[in-house]
Amino acid sequence: MTSDPIQLDVPTLGQCTVPSPMSGIPFVEDKERVLYHSTLEETKADLEQGNPLPSFEMAGPREFIYFDPSDLRCGIVTCGGICPGLNDVIRALVMSLYHHYGVKTIYGFRYGYEGLSAQHRHTAMNLSPQKVINIHLTGGTILGSSRGPQDIAEMVDTLEWMNVSILSNVDKSFGFETAVAQTRSAIYSAHVEAAGARNGIGLVKLMGRESGFIAAHAVLACSDANFCLIPELQFTLKGLMKGLEKRLESRGHAVIVVAEGAGQDLAGNTGEVDPSGNVRFQDIGIFLRDRINEYFKKVGRPITLKYIDPSYTIRSMPANPHDSVFCLMLGHHAVHAGMTGRTNMLVGHWNGEYTHVPIPLAVSRRKRIDPRGRFWSSVLESTGQPRDLT
């Protein structure tokens, strides 16, 4: 019995017949592909079942494009929460549209999709190379952002009225390296505070609603944490307190790193949602701070607990060099894809190459840490925490 092949095709608006204004560069041909599977076992399984090897379109400039740049208008919008690198991507999009393709009219829609809604009346920015020349040196987004849905028909009407043919939707898909790098000072401070007190405990809350990658990578990067609590792995207060007691007895101090989505079953449902429909979480950092203090007071062990929440400081930082390069390449490849009429896709990075990823595949499942995988085992080796905290 054969399984259905993975759908990796990207839709296009039509045939590309306009010669690209770019010259003297190696163009990418549509037949160039990047293999989806990275292991021999997965590849052999497809071959044995008679399936074609699944592969992504390789990103990059094409020799022929769909749009005529001479009368093209483009728009950029940033949505959701801010993160490091947004301004870098905006700058890369503007520079590529203007210098690579000669597009002179580029709109920046203000405050997310509100900028496309007539009822909010946010005036669009006219973006040029001069306007964005130094924005990558600051954090956040010069366009502003917002959460929450807007009327789709109204947004389409706005785009049609302004004669915008390409809309680049920038969301949170980068800034990870910067975020992890910025966590080090918070964890270091928590460790110094904890080690400097009798029965000292440092508690650091980091971003991560559904996935604990930032918390886990931060723990590996710093090596000062003794417990890492993530949304993918359940724990109980009894299990955590038992582990904390053993750590204090053996070493006299402890550092806990917790992702914001961890332990929500313990903290309780708020019953509220934000404008985008996301469940509003309880503050797990404050919850644990209070429960830990209550527990050790009850058992008669004096502790000194310092709680640090650097989340907003981290996400508002400018991108570091690694993320700046990544954002530049994402922006350029997004422009190349848009100019060839590709739609309903985003630019990704896979097996060392930039690729075109269909949005249905990108949102088909959330990337999460496997508690039985090698990566999480590395976290446990670094922290020394019990594998089971229930």
N, C-alpha and C positions, 0 to 999 in steps of 0.2 A: 504493500500500500504506500503510495507516494503522498507527501505533504504538499500543500499549496505553496508555490514559490513566493518569496517576499516581494512585495510590490515597491519598486524603487524608481519607477518612471516619474518624471517631472512634467506637468502639463505646460504647453506653450500656447501663445496667442495666434501663432501662424508661422508661415515660412519666412526665414530670414533672407532678405534680398538686397538689403542696403549695405554697401561696402563700409567696413569699419574705418573711422578716421584715424585709428591707431595704426602705426607703421613701425617697421624695424624691430618687431617683437615676435617671439614664437607663439603663434596662435594655438589654442587648444581645439582639437577636432572632437566632434560629438561622439565618435567611436571610442575615444579614450575613456576608460572606466577604472574605478578603484574597487577591488574586491571587498565584499561585505564581510566575509568570514576571514578570521586571522589565524585559525588553527588548522592543522592538517586533518584532524578528525572531522571537523565540521565540513570541510571541503570534500572529503571522501564520501561523507554521507549524502551530499547532494549529487555527486557523480554516480553513486551506486543506485540512487533513486531515479536517475535519468533527468534530473532537473538541471537547467542551465545555472551556472555559477552566478549567484546574485551579486550585483555590483552597482555602485553609485556613479552618476555622471561626474566627471572631473570638472571642478570649477576653473574659471579662467576666461580670458578674452577670446572671442570668436572672430573669424575673418569677415563674416557677414552678420549683420544685426537686424533686428525687426523694426526698430523705431528710427525715424529720420531725426537726428539730433538738432537740426536747424530750427525746428518749430516745436521742440519737446519741452514740456514743463514737468517738473518732478517735485515730490513732496516728501518730507521726513517728519516722523512723529515718534516720540518716546513715551512708553506706557508702563504702568506698574510702578514698583518701588525703584529708587535709584540704586546704582551700584558703580564700582570703579570701572571706567572705560567708556561710559556713554558719550562723553564729549569727544573722545578719540574716534569713535565710530562716526559720529556726526561729521567731524572734520574730514575723515577719509572719504565719506560719501560725497561731500561737496567738492573736495579736491579732484576726485576721480571723474565725477560728472562734468566738471568745468574744464579740467585740463586734458583728460583722456578723450572725452567725447564732444567737447565744445558746447555743452548745455549751459545756457546763461540764466535760465529762470528756475530757481530752486526755492521752494517755500519750506519754511519750518513751522509746523503747526504747533501752537502753544498748549501746554498742559494736557498732553495725551489726546485721547479721542474727543475731549471737550473742544479742542481746536477745530474739529470738523463738524461741530454741531452749531447750527445757527442760533440756538437759544442762548448759548454762552457768550457769543460775540467776542471771541478772542481774535485779535488781528494777527494774521500770519506774518512771520518774519521773512524778509528777503535775505536769503543766505548767499554769500559770495566768499571767495577765498580770503578776502580782506577781513570779512566778518568772523571767520572761524580760525584765523591763522594761529592764535595762541590759546584756544579754548582747551586743548589737551593738557595744559599745565594746571588746570583746576578740576576739582571733582564735580560730581553731579552732572546735570544737563542744562545747557543754556536755553533749551526749549521748555523746561519744566515738565512735569509728569502728573498723572492722576490715575485713580482707579475707577472702576465702574463702567458699565456698558452705556453706549449711546445708541440712538436710533440709526439703524444701518441705512435705511433709505435716505435719511437726512444727510448722512455722511457722504453717500454716493452722489447725492445732488450737489453737495459742496465741491467735490472733486470734479464733477462734470462742469459746474459753473465756472470753476477756475481753470478748466481745461488741463487738469493734471492727469498724465498718462501712467506714471510710475509712482507708487507710494512705498517708501521704505519704512517698515515697521520695526523699530528697534526695541527689543525687550531684554530681559536679564539672561544673557547667554554667554557672558564673559565676566572678567573681573575676579575670577576664582583665585588665581595666583596672588593677586593683590590682597584680597580678603584674608587668605591664609597667612601671608607675610605680616599683615597688620595685627594678627592675633598674638604674635609672639610677645609683645610688650605687656599685654594684659595678663597672659599666663605667667610670664616672668615675674611681674609685680605680685601676682597672687602667691607664687612660690616663695618670694622673699618675705612677704607678710606672714605666711604660714610657718615658714622655718624659723622666723624670729620670735615666735610666741610658743609658750607651753601649750600643747594640744591645739596648735594653730591649724585652721582650715581655710584654704582659699577656694572660692567658688566663682567660676567664670561662665557666664551664659553667652553663647554665640548663635549666629544665624543658622537656620536649618529647620524649616517647618515640617517637611515630610521626609527629608533625607539628611543624614548626619555627616556628609562628606567634609564640610568645612571644619566641624569639630574634630573629626577623626584625623584629618590631615594636619590640623593645628597641633594635635597631641603628638603626632609623629615628628613634626618639625621642631617642637620645643623640648620634648623629653622630660618635662618637669611635672606632668600630670600623672596622677595615680588612679583616676577614674574618668572614663569617658562614657557619657550617657547619650544615646542617640534614639531617634524615633523608631528605628527599625528593630530595636531590641527592648523587650519589656523588662522592667525591674520593679521591685516592691520597696516600700520604705523599710520594711524589716530587713530585706536583703542588703540594701544600701547601708543601713545603720550598722549591721553586723560587720560588713566589710570595712566601714570607717573605723569601728572600734578596734579591729585587728590591726589596721594600719597605724592608728595612734599608739597602740600598745607597743608595736615593733619599731616605729620610726619617730613618733612624737609629733608628726604633722602630716597633712594630706592636702592635695590639690584636686579639685573636681572640675571637669569641663563638661558642660551640658548644652546640647542643642535645644533651641527654643521649642521644638515640637516633641521633645522627649517627655515621658511621664504624664501626658495629658489625661490619661485614664485615672491617674491619682489626683491631679489638681482639680478635675471636674469641668464639665462642659459649661461654657458661658451662655450658650443658647443664642449667641449673636453672630452675625456675619458682617464682613466689611462690604464696601460698595461693589467689589468685584465678585462677591459671593463666597469668599473664603471664610471659613469658620474662624472667629476671633478666639485665639488661644488664651488660656490663663498664663500668667507670667511664671513659668516653671522655676526661674531663678529665685524670685522672691518666695515662692512656695517652698522650695527646698531650704532656703535660708532659714525660714521660720520653723520648719519641721525639724531640721537638724538642731537648731538651738533648743527647741522644746524637748527633744529626745535626750540630749546630753544633760540638760538641767534635771530631767526626771531621773536619770540613772546616777546623778551626782558626780559627773565628771566635768569640771570647768573647761570650757573651750573658748578660743578667740576666733571668730569667723569673720572673714572679710569677703564681701560680695562685690564683683566687678561685672558690669554690663557695658561692653564697648561697641555694641552693635551699630549705633548710628554714627559713631566716630569712624568705624571701619568702612561702612558702605559709602561714606561721603568723601573718601580719600581719592586723590588722582591715581590713575593706573600706574603700576610699576613698569619697568622696561619690557618685561616678558608680555604682560597684558597689552601694552601699547602696540607692540609688533602684531600680536594676535588681532587686536581691534582694527588696525590698519588693513590687514589682509582680509578680514571679514568684510569691511566696508568696500574695498576695491572689488572683491569677488561678487558682492551683492549687486554692485553697479553693473558689472559685466553680465550677470545673469538677467537683470532687469532689462538691459538694452537688447537682449536677444529674445525678449518676450516671454521669458520663463515666469511662471506665476505659481502661487500656492506652495511655496517652498522657502527654505532657509539655507544659509550656507553653514556647513559643518566642517569638522576636521576628523579624518578617519585614516588610520594606517599611514600617517605621515603626509597626507595630501588633503587639500581643501576640496569639498564635494558639495553637490546639490542634494539636499535632503527634502523629500516630500513632507509637507506639514502633517498629513495623517500618520506617517510613520514616526515623526518626531514627537507627537503627542499621544502615541498609542499606549505608552506605559511610562511611568515615572522611574527614573534611574535611582536605585536605592542600594545601600550596602547589604551585601549578603552576610548575615551573621555566622554562616558556616564556611565562608570563603577565606582565601589566603590573606586578603587585605585586612579583614577584621582580626585575623589571627596575629598579624603584625602589630595592630593596635594593642591587643591584649599582652603581647610580649613586651611592648614598650611601657605600658602602665603597670603591669603586674596585678591588675584587678582580677577578681574571680570571673570565670567565664559565665557563671550564672549568678545573677543578683536578685533572683526571685525568692 
